[in-house]
Amino acid sequence: MVQIPIAIVGAGGMGGRHLRALGALYESGMANVKLEAVCDTREENAIFLADFAEELLGSRPQVFTSMEDMRNQRPDIEAVDITTDSGSHHLVAEMAFDLGYHVLCEKPLSLTVRGCNRVIDAWKKSGKVLSVAEQERRDPICRLNKAVIDSGAIGKPYSFLLGSATGGDTIIILPWRHYKNIGGIFVDAGVHVVDQMMYYLGDIEEVFAVSKVWEPKRYKGDRIGVHDFYDRWAKEVPDEIDADAEDMVISTLKFKSGAVGQWTSFFAAHGEPINYSMIYGSKGSMVPARQRRGDPLTLTIDGVGAVSGDEVLELVPDFHLDELTARLFGSDRLGSYSLPLKDPDRFLVALEYYELGQCIADGTKPEVDAYIGRKDLAVCNAALESSVLGRPVTVEEIENEQTAQYEASINSHWGI
């Protein structure tokens, strides 16, 4: 198999998570990309990740502190995987295209639509591949969720109700997730939620929302992230920070299909945490299974009753997973799976890497392209804009930059 030489750009916690995914892809026997370099402006981070890569993959990638030097010294590298902090994605992606690289970019593509549009312009001029890392839809059970909805088992979808409440006043992973102009937890996590909603029910066209900053002071907790991905940087997290990114957004959503959604994103919730999701249709309801958990999804169908687990597969006899997903998760038809969270976490990113290699090799289009990535962000920012303006905001308004009061300070911060 031909292997595309690639580099990871951004050697922090997310870079480490992506490296683990490369390990899973290598183990699958279907690796069509090969890690040749690691790039980070902090050389110690790049060296740390390169050392880990040597241990995990069996060969040590070259270390760089700038993409320009990497391009000059290693012209054979064809693609970069951008895993820097969210606020810088647009800058790094633009530079990558200018240097002639194909790009896999972690979500969000930018914090503003204007930033997304700059990346899109650079991508179009380059003629290269651009894939946005929205991996959660690739989970086998999320694929099953989609297949069941499309089968008509619950009829025409009427409503999507979902929400979560957690967080209290602790710093969630790293401080930048609480700073509006360089991150923001609602956008950073929300683009994943939006991508799933629109994957299942189609495009959202209008949002009406209220947002708050309930906890302007945040404090360092006992852990700073998922598993051990971010432990190396724990000492750099201050004991307290001043937060200005919204930690509660409650939205009503209108889908183009006519369905209506209610989405609560609450990251300042003290006491009992909650996480819920329900889709109601003209023939029944569905509790869509969550990504990376492997739990079975459950349907309640009028005149039939509850259907769950492997019984759901009987509703979609033609449902099959692709070859790599089947290799990673153990079967091409799954009603559930039981794996530690770290495994699906790396498997789903491995699928993104494999798709990137395929797109470069044969010119196919990535499943989540720049326009889907931009729309995922636009729905989140429509909610924030709606709260500022006190009225419903259409996603089209945001995508066309017809209204951008919320985004104005972010654009100013990044000079775009």
Secondary structure, 3 states (H helix, E strand, C coil): CCCEEEEEECCCHHHHHHHHHHHHHHHHCCCCEEEEEEECCCHHHHHHHHHHHHHHHCCCCEEECCHHHHHHHCCCCCEEEECCCHHHHHHHHHHHHHCCCEEEEECCCCCCHHHHHHHHHHHHHHCCCEEEECCHHHCHHHHHHHHHHHHCCCCCEEEEEEEEEEECCECCCCHHHHCCCCCCHHHHHHHHHHHHHHHHHCCEEEEEEEEECCCCEEECCCCCCCCCCCHHHHHHCCCEEECCCCCEEEEEEEECCCCEEEEEEEEEECCCCEEEEEEEECCEEEECCCCCCCCCCEEEECCCEEEEHHHHHHHCCCCCCCHHHHHHHCCCCCCCCCCCCHHHHHHHHHHHHHHHHHHHHHCCCCCCCHHHHHHHHHHHHHHHHHHHHCCCEEHHHHHCCCCCCCCHHHHHHHCC
